[in-house]
């Protein structure tokens, strides 16, 4: 039995064993009701007292079956999984009833599991980042329906993903505000900085003006890459539909050029040609400027990962897929806790970025 092995290790000896390394003595057993993945069970848990250095002793507590625990970790994970899939207390109890029995889970028990997730979220959103180093940070937002001031409105959820030098992605921030203004993004970026996040070497973002200003104010020395996919959408919105195929071809000649020299030449050709066809298209392209081609300052193996905000767009897509059955959220915290929970319990996993094997050396050479 795992608990017996744990106790033997704590005591430093086996049952009835005699050893000079003994650190305590057994003290009977106790019956513990527990809801496991196999249904309600009763465990016989051994008791013991461990000796302290000052001659006193203290009661031993198992870490396999923690004190006051009424459910195993797998049951709690099943409850959280059902909650994150959109289930309420009634639906969760009904879904788990064939496995756990009708009396195993009360409404309050389910609520306590969810409350622990909220506590974990509050700890995560304020954690110290001064000991972390992120080479790349992706910033983007999405909209979710949330009840605010007695009305359901679609509000922006600001998200930040950091990339470690080994290519691992980590969710850094989730926040909700009333708009995507400079002030709201400044609060997100400022919060990251106040928690000790060092200036990343590169920030990848879309064309939101408020976000761009917030990054410039917080990290003035950080390089910025404008998402080439978002910029293409901006250009297409300025051009008549019959010219879209031609515009895409000319734009792709810039952002998919084999070298920076070729990209700049294609850029000049684009400006020369489209100045005669649509001045608004050229104006929109010029708004992004050289920040469209920042990714080309890095080795080619990183271009695909750094050219667009796809890394965070894929995460937002998963968020939308998992929340589309919700209808709306009762408040801002409920929305943020659910999104965080999808990452925290592993329902959404983020893979390493493309070309992660030489990310550290690539970013070092571009510094």
Secondary structure, 3 states (H helix, E strand, C coil): CHHHHHHHHHHCCCCCCCCCCCCEEEEEEEEEEEEECCEEEEEEEEEEEEECCCCCEEECCCCCCCCCCCECHHHHHHHHHHHHCCCCHHHHHHHHHHHHCCCCCCHHHHHHHHHHHHHHHHHHHCCCCCCCCCCEEEEEEEEEEEEECCEEEEEEEEEEEEECCCCCEEEEEEEEECCCCHHHHHHHHHHHHHCCCCCCCEEEECCCHHHHHHHHHHCCCCEEEECHHHHHHHHHHHCCHHHHHHHHHHHHHHHCCCCHHHHHHHHHHHHHHHHHHCHHHHHHHHHHHHHHCHHHHCCHHHHHHHCCCHHHHHHHHHHHHHHCCCCCECCHHHHHHHHHHHHHCCCCCCCCCCCHHHHHHHHHHHC
